Amino acid sequence: MENRLSSWAMNIASSPTLIVDAKAKALKAEGKDVCGFGAGEPDFDTPQFIKDACVKAISEGKTKYIPAAGLQPLREALADDYAAGKGLKNIKFSNIVVSAGGKFSCYLAILAAISPNDEVIIPAPYWVSYPEMVKLAGGKPVFVYAGDESDFKITPEILERAVSSKTKMLILGSPSNPTGSVYTKSELQAIVDFAIKHDIYILSDEIYEHLVYDGVKAVSPATLSEEAQNRVIIVSGFSKTYAMTGWRLGTLCAPDDIAKAVAKLQSQTSSNATTFAQYGALEVFKKPELAKESLAMMLEAFDRRRLMLYDGLNSIKGVSCRRAKGAFYLFPNISSFGLSSTDFCSKLLDEELVAAVPGIAFGSEPNIRFSYAVSDEIIKKGIERISRFCSKL
């Protein structure tokens, strides 16, 4: 057999963020003192009240199959939250699908909407998995770029240059991974008007919606009008807000036809997201005060670390960094050193044991990504090492 792998397997790239994290962990296992800024994962534990509810569900035997779209009480709670918290109209639990992680929710949404050879506009910098998901669905990623000078945010004018008769979807992340940028309501309205004009879907990745700073509020494009709600697919989840990354619980809120298609696709792939984990997530809505306390504690720490890393990076000659408004990433520009982002990160890890992700992985060669979902101590130590490294270039 000349070629043992499918075209899908050969055409897909490994996640560079996971590769960096794995290399950093391997060095740590060797006893090396690594400052790891690579992984997009809160360094907090899942709140105890959520864990307790999950353990209780296991002890009560809630470990069987449930409907593919998820636990109905959880879907009802999510629908109520979208209606009350975001102001979405006529949202029912049937518009909600709970999947095995926000990543899988994104992929299912793309599979539900994209046919082979359809085009999907992906603004760069982008989250590393978007293009690969589109390719796995048989679609074609079409990239548009917005750099530091525009706070990494695209405009309808930029989008107009990329749209074609084959365009089916635009993927938008706000707050953004990797940049931490957050679109304003007026910026989103302009993008929604573009989507309506060209009759395309918007896949709105809102996984970081609650992690915002400086008085900023993350707005969902689905809330801007009834017409917008009918073409926006919202993906979110519990991983980032409640430090539940390993629980693999993503959520999707979509128009009836998309939600139904996603549930059907899930029934033939993962069946349902882990049953007892969904009972744990349900506790977020049963005990909202505890959920708010947990989120506030994390936000306070993330905000402090954001400013500490931001100030530290900007104090280094040759590094320029915009002040992120959301998520837990900074995306400094290191192009002044004359190295590719891959070489810069490779040398930084080899010489100073600091792990960061090359910007080229996100479609932006001038930048590198740092996650500040790490301790204050790691940030302080990391800044010292990065400064020493840059002074030698």
GIFEN-V321945 format. One record per residue. PHI is phi in whole degrees, 0 to 359 (NA if undefined). Layout:
phi: {PHI,PHI}
//
This chain:
phi: {NA,294,233,273,254,286,296,295,294,282,266,255,260,289,291,293,293,289,295,298,297,295,294,297,293,295,294,297,296,276,94,280,272,267,263,265,250,272,276,268,219,305,269,259,276,302,307,300,294,286,298,299,295,292,299,298,297,296,294,269,80,275,233,257,300,229,306,305,284,120,296,300,300,290,296,294,295,295,298,298,293,295,288,280,281,254,84,291,264,55,277,244,298,290,276,250,231,259,236,278,105,300,299,291,299,300,297,296,297,295,299,288,251,253,252,308,78,293,256,233,279,236,292,253,294,232,292,303,275,304,298,293,296,298,296,296,275,87,271,242,288,240,263,234,239,223,261,306,297,248,58,64,246,275,234,302,298,294,295,299,284,251,286,213,293,266,292,243,206,240,259,227,245,210,299,265,252,249,269,78,288,230,287,281,299,292,295,292,300,296,289,298,300,298,295,294,303,260,55,234,282,245,269,259,274,243,298,256,302,267,259,228,223,59,75,283,241,280,255,270,299,294,275,279,189,295,294,296,301,282,233,259,253,264,245,210,164,254,301,276,291,238,50,241,303,284,285,55,229,252,231,221,236,210,304,309,293,291,300,296,294,298,298,294,298,294,298,258,239,265,67,214,295,312,299,291,294,292,294,296,296,302,295,303,271,282,232,298,293,294,296,296,298,297,296,298,297,293,299,300,293,298,296,300,291,304,290,296,289,301,296,297,294,288,278,270,299,99,254,233,220,281,274,294,252,204,62,217,226,240,228,292,266,239,293,295,274,76,251,293,297,293,295,301,292,296,293,297,287,292,269,234,57,243,258,224,253,301,296,300,297,254,82,219,300,289,241,225,251,245,266,258,276,222,290,302,298,295,297,299,295,297,299,300,289,296,299,296,297,294,293,267,275}
//
